[in-house]
Amino acid sequence: MSAFIRRSSLLASRTVQRTQRRKMGDGAFTDAMHVKKNPYVEEWNGRREITEKAFEVTQDNLLPLILMCVAFPYGIYHFTRKEMLIKKDPRVVRSGVA
């Protein structure tokens, strides 16, 4: 009986090892694919990574910067608040602003 148990446990361990093996490098994507890097994509990635270091505020980009960071968000806030006051939105009425 003990020989049967040893033999069955040996077979079970072989089966477990066989099912847990993985083909790490022999899957669908291997190093043998010889992928060539696109120089334009690599250049774009490099520029994107150093944008905060290369950015400078000049006379040419100051006005668009102020418009996009200050005037545009304030315009959205102003017109949204105005519409809520005109429509008498319950959130505005409860807040006591109107």
Backbone torsions as a table, in degrees:
resi	resn	phi	psi	omega
1	MET	NA	-40.9	-177.7
2	SER	-68.9	-30.9	176.7
3	ALA	-65.6	-37.7	177.9
4	PHE	-64.6	-42.2	-179.8
5	ILE	-65.7	-44.1	179.2
6	ARG	-61.3	-45.1	-177.9
7	ARG	-66.1	-40.0	-179.7
8	SER	-70.2	-36.0	177.3
9	SER	-69.3	-34.3	176.8
10	LEU	-66.0	-41.7	177.6
11	LEU	-66.0	-39.7	179.8
12	ALA	-64.8	-40.8	180.0
13	SER	-67.0	-36.4	176.5
14	ARG	-65.5	-39.6	179.5
15	THR	-65.4	-43.1	179.9
16	VAL	-63.3	-42.9	178.8
17	GLN	-62.8	-38.9	-178.2
18	ARG	-67.5	-38.1	-177.8
19	THR	-79.1	-22.9	-178.1
20	GLN	-90.8	-8.4	178.2
21	ARG	-68.0	140.3	178.8
22	ARG	-125.2	150.3	178.2
23	LYS	-96.1	86.4	-173.1
24	MET	-62.8	-50.7	-175.0
25	GLY	-102.5	-3.0	-176.1
26	ASP	-104.4	23.1	-178.9
27	GLY	-80.0	-154.7	-176.7
28	ALA	-69.4	-32.7	-177.9
29	PHE	-115.6	110.1	-179.3
30	THR	-119.6	175.8	176.5
31	ASP	-73.2	-13.4	-178.5
32	ALA	-78.7	2.2	-178.5
33	MET	-76.5	-21.7	178.5
34	HIS	54.4	60.4	179.4
35	VAL	-76.8	132.0	177.8
36	LYS	-96.8	132.5	178.9
37	LYS	-75.3	141.8	176.7
38	ASN	-85.2	119.5	-176.2
39	PRO	-63.9	-30.1	179.6
40	TYR	-70.1	-39.0	177.6
41	VAL	-67.3	-41.2	178.7
42	GLU	-64.3	-38.8	177.7
43	GLU	-65.0	-42.7	178.6
44	TRP	-61.9	-43.8	178.6
45	ASN	-61.8	-41.8	179.5
46	GLY	-63.9	-42.8	178.7
47	ARG	-67.3	-37.5	-179.4
48	ARG	-66.0	-34.3	-178.0
49	GLU	-73.5	-25.4	-177.6
50	ILE	-110.4	20.2	-177.5
51	THR	-59.5	-44.8	-177.2
52	GLU	-67.2	-23.8	178.2
53	LYS	-84.6	-31.5	-175.5
54	ALA	-92.0	-9.2	-175.6
55	PHE	-76.2	133.7	177.1
56	GLU	-131.6	140.8	175.7
57	VAL	-90.2	121.2	178.3
58	THR	-124.9	178.7	177.8
59	GLN	-63.2	-31.7	-177.5
60	ASP	-70.8	-35.3	-176.4
61	ASN	-107.7	6.1	-179.6
62	LEU	-70.3	-46.8	-178.6
63	LEU	-63.7	-49.1	176.6
64	PRO	-60.8	-33.2	178.9
65	LEU	-65.2	-44.7	178.8
66	ILE	-66.4	-41.3	179.3
67	LEU	-61.4	-45.9	-176.2
68	MET	-74.6	-31.1	-175.5
69	CYS	-94.9	-21.1	-176.5
70	VAL	-121.3	-59.6	-171.5
71	ALA	-67.4	-44.3	-178.6
72	PHE	-63.0	-50.1	177.6
73	PRO	-63.1	-37.9	178.6
74	TYR	-65.8	-38.2	178.0
75	GLY	-61.5	-42.2	177.2
76	ILE	-62.8	-44.2	178.5
77	TYR	-61.1	-47.4	-175.9
78	HIS	-60.7	-50.0	-176.9
79	PHE	-71.3	-31.4	175.9
80	THR	-67.5	-44.3	179.0
81	ARG	-64.3	-41.2	179.4
82	LYS	-61.2	-43.6	178.6
83	GLU	-64.5	-40.0	179.8
84	MET	-66.2	-35.4	177.5
85	LEU	-69.6	-40.4	179.8
86	ILE	-65.9	-42.4	-177.6
87	LYS	-79.9	-6.4	-177.4
88	LYS	54.5	56.0	178.8
89	ASP	-62.0	136.8	-178.0
90	PRO	-58.5	-30.6	179.5
91	ARG	-67.1	-35.7	179.8
92	VAL	-76.0	-39.8	-179.1
93	VAL	-64.4	-43.5	179.7
94	ARG	-66.4	-29.4	-175.9
95	SER	-75.3	-18.1	178.5
96	GLY	83.8	7.9	-179.4
97	VAL	-75.9	-39.9	-174.8
98	ALA	-82.9	NA	NA
